Amino acid sequence: MELSGKRITLGVTGGIAAYKAAELVRQLVKLGATVRVVMTEAATRFVTPVTFQALSGHPVYCDQWDARVANNMAHIELSREADIILVAPASADFLAKLAHGLADDLVSTLALARNCPLLAAPAMNLQMWSNPATQRNVATLRSDGIALLGPASGDQACGEVGLGRMIEAEEIVEDVVAFFQPKHLAGKCVLMTAGPTFEAIDPVRGITNLSSGKMGFALARAAREAGADVTLVCGPVSQATPRGITRINVASALKMHAEVMQRIAGQDVFIGVAAVADYRPATPSAQKIKKDGSKAPSIELVQNPDILADVAAMAEPPFCVGFAAESQNLAAYAQKKRLAKKIPLIVGNLIQDGFGGDQNKLALFDDTGETRLPPASKIELARALVAHIARLLDEQQ
């Protein structure tokens, strides 16, 4: 479990988004975290402490003078036993208190007395969020090293639409998991491709493949977790975009090639995960090809550009990583591809081991030989691959 052994103190402040905090607790606990909940008096007007006690399996604290703490210093005890303090929702009032060092309730007091990192998910009306006073407070908190998760833009409980609503529980969980990951690629820029390409035959048909994009999206998430600025150019897939990723959607190999070459300058790492079609129809039909009883149409194919090879051939290329999905002779084919494209690392897998699924097995081929990663989920493999890339980058410097 991704948060196994982690201890999280969750502060819940007053706002309608407090109802989302219940689902947040459930998801954090499901990933193995120990969660202790602290509420402001205003928060209890929206969700009862009993709800959080049932979901967390621990008593809930609402009072600075709670006698259940042996030394009557709940703000000290609850902060000292935590790996992080997470405040969600974080109201405009709480952000103002935190920015100015005020401590007049248990949540603000333990936040001021903490000796661990603090993350906060703002939640308020769009006018409150855009108010100059709030924005000054936000700037102060960011300069103080406090991580603000969101807010999001959308429908608000008051009936208005705009920036200020709390991000969803699963998004907060994704950010919390990312927070705990080693920052192997901090400050690096990573450009990636993922998914299949679609080469049109006519307006309704095309040549494509069964790539789901799952490995590429897992790797994009892992790179972002490791501190990188990630841009993902992807073919037609239904995968949700990981938090903090810049996503560019394309269909054909030509479009993918153009987007990559347009963005490659200034990148530290290029990872070509996409299953790019080797060929495309020379002349796609402008109209749907009809079956008229005669023989099947002949489709002339022309070769697509090799995106990875073109990036690797640049005068000053980024660190290039390729992927080789094979059905047999993995080591031989992968190493041949790596040497032909003159890249430092290629990642190989057998199609039958992970194509379209959530699990995979990978083999990493570089100048030192072959490193096998045991079967695991794609996100676990992606994190191991990111760590391997980071080691090779360090060795180059």
Secondary structure, DSSP 8 states (H G I E B T S, - for coil): -TTTT-EEEEEE-SSTTHHHHHHHHHHHHHTT-EEEEEE-TTGGGTS-HHHHHHHHSS--B--TT-TTSTTS-HHHHHHHT-SEEEEEEE-HHHHHHHHHT---SHHHHHHHT-SS-EEEEE---HHHHHSHHHHHHHHHHHHTT-EE---EEEE-TTS-EEEEE---HHHHHHHHHHHHS--TTTT-EEEEEESB--EESSSS-EE-----SHHHHHHHHHHHHTT-EEEEEE-S------TT-EEEE--SHHHHHHHHHHH-TT-SEEEE-SB--SEEESS--SS-----SS------EEE---HHHHHHTSSS--EEEEEEEESS-HHHHHHHHHHHHT-SEEEEEEHHHHTTSSEEEEEEEETTEEEEEEEEEHHHHHHHHHHHHHHHHHHH-
